[in-house]
Amino acid sequence: MKQRIAIVTGGTSGIGLAGAEALSSAGYRVYTFSRRGNEGKPSEGASGICHMAVDVTSEEAVKAAVDEIAEKEGRIDLVVNCAGFGISGAIEFTSLQDAKRLMDVDFFGTVNVNRAVIPLMRAQGMAEGGFEAGRIINISSVAGPAAIPFQAYYSCAKAAVDAYTAALANELKPFHITVCAIRPGDVKTGFTAAREKKHEGNEIYGGRIDKSVAKMEHDEKTGASPRVLGRYILKISGIRNPKPFYTPGIVYKACVLLIKLLPCRLVNNLIGMLYVVK
């Protein structure tokens, strides 16, 4: 059996690195994409990880990298889209330039990678009679279904990933390419420290911006280990007929279920009570 080939974006830190390590330890040949060099080191014993400096916001750079991997390996079996960053602050005081920059990475970066990979996976399915054509896993967030105040554009990006995932899953089903999204809750990674915090308007909002963001960051710093998410990515990569969405952790599963079942006004009020610190 040929070695399975995976691409993991944002794969040099946080959830992406943990996912790359877990996949590598299970026998995948893993290619990681990030704009910068390796920010973390694979765990001892991890092998088969090759880093490529690729900016996922560049359609041309992504296609060139994907074509290079396909030419070298002959196939691509799995893509895990982890690349992303966060911006916090009031909607009123967040510039459109910053908001668009976040969407370019967190949403359109995923779109760019998948657009480059889908034709290759479709061809694989045709050549192999439609069996195991490929799998795409998009990393979303509980912040998608739960719109977080003072982190609105991150929630918007993840909500877009959710809608995109569901639509893409149905479009690619006839080609035996499976698509799903993982919605993590709080995870202890460098994502927290790297968040771009916009403090403008904090006095106007009675200090609520900084207080609310501080609470979010406390929750993240006490969240799950990224290695837990790495193992979860590996698990989902091997499920035969995946659902569109997966939410790791009982508490977060319950939160997403309640968001579906409760009236929208009540859900939004509860989220406001949790995150708008007075």
C-alpha positions as CSV (number, residue, x, y, z in Angstrom):
1,M,0.0,0.0,0.0
2,K,1.3,3.4,-1.0
3,Q,2.1,5.9,1.7
4,R,-0.7,8.4,2.2
5,I,0.1,12.1,1.4
6,A,-1.3,15.0,3.5
7,I,-1.1,18.7,3.4
8,V,-1.6,20.7,6.6
9,T,-1.8,24.5,6.4
10,G,-0.7,26.5,9.4
11,G,1.2,23.3,10.2
12,T,4.3,24.8,12.0
13,S,2.5,25.8,15.2
14,G,-0.5,25.1,17.4
15,I,-3.3,22.8,16.1
16,G,-1.7,22.5,12.7
17,L,1.6,21.3,14.1
18,A,-0.1,18.9,16.4
19,G,-2.2,17.5,13.5
20,A,0.9,17.2,11.3
21,E,2.7,15.3,14.0
22,A,-0.2,12.9,14.7
23,L,-0.7,12.2,11.0
24,S,3.0,11.6,10.5
25,S,3.2,9.2,13.4
26,A,0.4,7.3,11.8
27,G,2.4,6.9,8.6
28,Y,1.4,9.9,6.5
29,R,3.9,11.8,4.5
30,V,3.0,15.3,5.6
31,Y,3.6,18.6,3.9
32,T,3.1,21.7,6.1
33,F,2.3,25.2,4.7
34,S,3.0,28.5,6.5
35,R,4.3,31.9,5.5
36,R,7.2,31.6,8.0
37,G,9.7,29.0,8.8
38,N,9.1,26.2,11.4
39,E,7.9,27.9,14.6
40,G,7.8,24.6,16.5
41,K,9.6,21.3,16.3
42,P,8.0,18.0,15.6
43,S,7.8,15.7,18.6
44,E,10.6,13.2,19.2
45,G,10.1,10.3,16.9
46,A,7.9,12.2,14.4
47,S,9.1,11.9,10.8
48,G,7.9,12.4,7.3
49,I,7.1,16.1,7.8
50,C,8.2,18.5,5.1
51,H,7.7,22.2,5.5
52,M,7.0,24.5,2.6
53,A,6.9,28.3,2.8
54,V,3.5,29.1,1.3
55,D,1.3,32.1,1.8
56,V,-2.3,30.6,1.6
57,T,-3.6,34.0,0.6
58,S,-1.7,33.8,-2.7
59,E,-3.6,31.6,-5.2
60,E,-0.6,31.3,-7.4
61,A,1.8,30.3,-4.6
62,V,-0.7,27.7,-3.3
63,K,-1.2,26.2,-6.8
64,A,2.5,26.0,-7.4
65,A,3.1,24.2,-4.1
66,V,0.2,21.8,-4.6
67,D,1.4,21.0,-8.1
68,E,5.0,20.4,-6.8
69,I,3.7,17.9,-4.2
70,A,1.5,16.2,-6.8
71,E,4.3,15.8,-9.2
72,K,6.7,14.5,-6.6
73,E,4.3,12.1,-4.8
74,G,1.8,11.3,-7.5
75,R,-1.3,11.9,-5.3
76,I,-2.7,13.9,-2.4
77,D,-5.0,12.0,0.0
78,L,-5.8,14.5,2.7
79,V,-5.9,18.3,3.2
80,V,-6.2,19.8,6.7
81,N,-6.8,23.6,6.6
82,C,-5.6,25.1,9.9
83,A,-4.1,28.4,8.8
84,G,-5.6,31.4,10.6
85,F,-5.2,34.2,13.1
86,G,-7.4,36.3,15.3
87,I,-8.3,40.0,15.7
88,S,-10.2,41.3,18.7
89,G,-11.9,44.6,19.3
90,A,-15.1,46.4,18.7
91,I,-16.7,46.1,15.3
92,E,-17.1,49.9,15.2
93,F,-13.3,50.5,15.6
94,T,-11.9,47.6,13.5
95,S,-10.8,48.8,10.1
96,L,-12.2,47.1,7.0
97,Q,-8.6,46.5,5.9
98,D,-7.9,44.4,9.0
99,A,-11.2,42.6,8.7
100,K,-10.5,41.7,5.0
101,R,-7.0,40.6,5.9
102,L,-8.4,38.2,8.5
103,M,-11.0,36.8,6.0
104,D,-8.2,36.4,3.4
105,V,-6.3,34.1,5.7
106,D,-9.0,32.4,7.7
107,F,-11.6,31.8,5.0
108,F,-10.2,32.5,1.5
109,G,-6.9,30.8,2.4
110,T,-8.9,27.6,2.9
111,V,-10.7,28.2,-0.4
112,N,-7.4,28.7,-2.3
113,V,-5.9,25.5,-1.0
114,N,-9.1,23.4,-1.7
115,R,-9.4,24.9,-5.2
116,A,-5.9,23.7,-6.0
117,V,-6.4,20.3,-4.6
118,I,-9.9,19.3,-5.7
119,P,-9.0,18.7,-9.4
120,L,-6.2,16.4,-8.4
121,M,-8.5,14.5,-6.0
122,R,-11.2,14.2,-8.6
123,A,-8.8,12.8,-11.1
124,Q,-7.6,10.3,-8.5
125,G,-11.2,9.1,-7.9
126,M,-11.8,8.6,-11.7
127,A,-8.5,6.7,-12.0
128,E,-9.3,4.4,-9.1
129,G,-13.0,3.9,-9.7
130,G,-14.1,6.5,-7.2
131,F,-12.7,4.7,-4.1
132,E,-10.9,6.9,-1.6
133,A,-10.5,9.9,-3.9
134,G,-9.5,12.2,-1.0
135,R,-10.6,14.0,2.1
136,I,-10.7,17.7,3.1
137,I,-10.8,18.7,6.7
138,N,-11.4,22.4,7.4
139,I,-10.7,23.7,10.9
140,S,-13.6,25.9,12.0
141,S,-14.4,26.8,15.6
142,V,-17.3,26.9,18.1
143,A,-17.0,30.6,17.5
144,G,-18.7,30.0,14.1
145,P,-22.1,29.0,15.4
146,A,-21.6,31.1,18.6
147,A,-21.0,34.7,17.5
148,I,-18.5,36.1,20.0
149,P,-18.6,39.8,20.8
150,F,-15.4,41.7,20.3
151,Q,-14.2,38.8,18.2
152,A,-16.8,39.3,15.5
153,Y,-14.7,39.0,12.4
154,Y,-13.1,35.7,13.6
155,S,-16.6,34.4,14.2
156,C,-17.7,35.6,10.7
157,A,-14.7,33.8,9.1
158,K,-15.5,30.5,10.9
159,A,-19.2,30.8,10.1
160,A,-18.2,31.2,6.5
161,V,-16.0,28.1,6.8
162,D,-19.0,26.2,8.1
163,A,-21.4,27.2,5.3
164,Y,-18.6,26.6,2.7
165,T,-17.9,23.1,4.2
166,A,-21.5,22.0,4.1
167,A,-22.0,23.2,0.5
168,L,-18.6,21.7,-0.7
169,A,-19.4,18.3,0.9
170,N,-22.5,18.0,-1.2
171,E,-20.8,19.2,-4.4
172,L,-17.9,16.8,-4.2
173,K,-19.9,13.7,-2.9
174,P,-20.4,12.3,-6.4
175,F,-16.6,12.3,-6.9
176,H,-16.0,10.4,-3.7
177,I,-14.2,13.3,-2.1
178,T,-15.3,13.8,1.5
179,V,-15.4,17.2,3.2
180,C,-15.9,18.0,6.9
181,A,-15.1,20.6,9.5
182,I,-13.8,20.4,13.0
183,R,-15.1,23.0,15.5
184,P,-12.6,23.2,18.4
185,G,-13.4,25.2,21.6
186,D,-10.7,26.7,23.7
187,V,-7.2,25.4,22.9
188,K,-3.9,26.4,24.6
189,T,-1.7,27.5,21.7
190,G,0.3,30.5,20.4
191,F,-2.9,31.7,18.7
192,T,-3.7,33.6,21.9
193,A,-0.5,35.6,22.1
194,A,-0.5,36.2,18.3
195,R,-4.0,37.7,18.4
196,E,-4.1,41.3,17.1
197,K,-5.9,43.2,19.9
198,K,-7.5,46.5,19.0
199,H,-8.0,48.7,22.1
200,E,-9.5,51.7,20.3
201,G,-12.9,52.6,21.9
202,N,-12.3,50.7,25.1
203,E,-13.1,53.8,27.2
204,I,-16.2,54.5,25.1
205,Y,-17.3,50.9,25.8
206,G,-16.7,51.3,29.5
207,G,-13.7,49.1,29.5
208,R,-15.7,46.1,28.2
209,I,-13.5,45.5,25.2
210,D,-10.3,44.8,27.2
211,K,-12.1,43.0,30.0
212,S,-14.0,40.7,27.6
213,V,-10.9,39.9,25.6
214,A,-9.0,39.1,28.8
215,K,-11.7,36.6,29.8
216,M,-11.5,34.9,26.4
217,E,-7.7,34.7,26.6
218,H,-7.9,33.2,30.1
219,D,-10.2,30.5,28.8
220,E,-7.9,29.8,25.9
221,K,-4.8,29.6,28.1
222,T,-6.6,27.0,30.3
223,G,-8.0,25.1,27.3
224,A,-7.2,21.8,25.8
225,S,-3.7,20.8,24.7
226,P,-3.2,21.0,20.9
227,R,-2.0,17.4,21.0
228,V,-5.6,16.4,21.9
229,L,-6.8,18.2,18.7
230,G,-4.0,16.6,16.7
231,R,-5.1,13.1,17.7
232,Y,-8.7,14.2,16.9
233,I,-7.7,15.3,13.4
234,L,-6.1,11.9,12.9
235,K,-9.3,10.2,14.1
236,I,-11.5,12.2,11.8
237,S,-9.2,11.5,8.9
238,G,-9.9,7.8,9.2
239,I,-13.7,7.8,9.6
240,R,-15.2,6.1,6.6
241,N,-18.3,8.3,6.0
242,P,-17.8,11.5,7.9
243,K,-20.5,13.9,9.1
244,P,-20.2,17.6,7.9
245,F,-19.3,18.8,11.4
246,Y,-17.4,17.5,14.5
247,T,-17.1,19.3,17.8
248,P,-14.4,17.9,20.2
249,G,-15.3,17.8,23.9
250,I,-18.6,17.1,25.7
251,V,-19.0,20.6,26.9
252,Y,-18.6,22.1,23.5
253,K,-20.8,19.5,21.9
254,A,-23.5,20.5,24.4
255,C,-23.0,24.2,23.6
256,V,-23.4,23.7,19.9
257,L,-26.5,21.5,20.5
258,L,-28.1,24.2,22.7
259,I,-27.4,26.8,20.1
260,K,-29.4,24.7,17.6
261,L,-32.3,24.1,20.0
262,L,-32.8,27.3,21.9
263,P,-34.4,30.4,20.6
264,C,-31.9,32.8,18.9
265,R,-32.6,35.7,21.2
266,L,-31.9,33.5,24.3
267,V,-28.7,32.1,22.8
268,N,-27.4,35.6,22.0
269,N,-28.3,36.9,25.4
270,L,-26.5,33.9,27.0
271,I,-23.4,34.5,24.9
272,G,-23.5,38.2,25.8
273,M,-23.7,37.3,29.5
274,L,-20.6,35.1,29.1
275,Y,-18.4,37.4,27.1
276,V,-19.4,41.0,27.6
277,V,-17.7,41.6,31.0
278,K,-19.0,44.7,32.7
